[in-house]
Amino acid sequence: MIVLTYLDAYQAKKENHFNTIEELMLALSGCLTLPDYYRVVSLTYKGQDIGYKGVIGDLYQTVSQLDWKQFESN
């Protein structure tokens, strides 16, 4: 499971959950109806923090270039 935690316009912490990487990518490619300027608090994959800090608008490029295998359990 992938959890995207962000701050909305009222600085309230919100979460979106995605079952797969493909589902996240589809949402980020245009289906996610969040303003680009919302600040990302965290992005986790299988409970591990991906380490992304930035805004929603820059997330697609970062996520598309990630090597997701590095976050698989050893």
Contacts in CASP RR format, 6 or more apart in sequence:
PFRMAT RR
TARGET T0000
AUTHOR 0000-0000-0000
METHOD contacts of the structure
MODEL  1
MIVLTYLDAYQAKKENHFNTIEELMLALSGCLTLPDYYRVVSLTYKGQDI
GYKGVIGDLYQTVSQLDWKQFESN
1 17 0 8 1.000
1 18 0 8 1.000
1 19 0 8 1.000
1 45 0 8 1.000
1 46 0 8 1.000
1 47 0 8 1.000
2 17 0 8 1.000
2 18 0 8 1.000
2 19 0 8 1.000
2 20 0 8 1.000
2 21 0 8 1.000
2 23 0 8 1.000
2 24 0 8 1.000
2 43 0 8 1.000
2 44 0 8 1.000
2 45 0 8 1.000
3 15 0 8 1.000
3 16 0 8 1.000
3 17 0 8 1.000
3 18 0 8 1.000
3 42 0 8 1.000
3 43 0 8 1.000
3 44 0 8 1.000
3 47 0 8 1.000
4 15 0 8 1.000
4 16 0 8 1.000
4 17 0 8 1.000
4 18 0 8 1.000
4 24 0 8 1.000
4 40 0 8 1.000
4 42 0 8 1.000
4 43 0 8 1.000
4 59 0 8 1.000
5 13 0 8 1.000
5 14 0 8 1.000
5 15 0 8 1.000
5 40 0 8 1.000
5 41 0 8 1.000
5 42 0 8 1.000
5 43 0 8 1.000
5 44 0 8 1.000
6 13 0 8 1.000
6 14 0 8 1.000
6 15 0 8 1.000
6 16 0 8 1.000
6 34 0 8 1.000
6 38 0 8 1.000
6 39 0 8 1.000
6 40 0 8 1.000
6 41 0 8 1.000
6 56 0 8 1.000
7 13 0 8 1.000
7 14 0 8 1.000
7 38 0 8 1.000
7 39 0 8 1.000
7 41 0 8 1.000
8 14 0 8 1.000
8 38 0 8 1.000
9 35 0 8 1.000
9 38 0 8 1.000
13 41 0 8 1.000
16 27 0 8 1.000
16 32 0 8 1.000
16 34 0 8 1.000
18 24 0 8 1.000
18 27 0 8 1.000
21 45 0 8 1.000
21 63 0 8 1.000
21 68 0 8 1.000
24 63 0 8 1.000
25 60 0 8 1.000
25 63 0 8 1.000
25 64 0 8 1.000
28 59 0 8 1.000
28 60 0 8 1.000
28 63 0 8 1.000
29 60 0 8 1.000
32 56 0 8 1.000
34 56 0 8 1.000
35 56 0 8 1.000
36 55 0 8 1.000
36 56 0 8 1.000
36 57 0 8 1.000
37 55 0 8 1.000
37 56 0 8 1.000
37 57 0 8 1.000
38 55 0 8 1.000
38 56 0 8 1.000
39 54 0 8 1.000
39 55 0 8 1.000
40 52 0 8 1.000
40 53 0 8 1.000
40 54 0 8 1.000
40 55 0 8 1.000
40 56 0 8 1.000
40 59 0 8 1.000
42 49 0 8 1.000
42 50 0 8 1.000
42 51 0 8 1.000
42 52 0 8 1.000
43 49 0 8 1.000
43 50 0 8 1.000
43 51 0 8 1.000
43 52 0 8 1.000
43 59 0 8 1.000
43 63 0 8 1.000
44 50 0 8 1.000
45 68 0 8 1.000
45 71 0 8 1.000
46 71 0 8 1.000
46 72 0 8 1.000
46 73 0 8 1.000
48 71 0 8 1.000
50 66 0 8 1.000
50 71 0 8 1.000
52 59 0 8 1.000
52 62 0 8 1.000
52 63 0 8 1.000
END
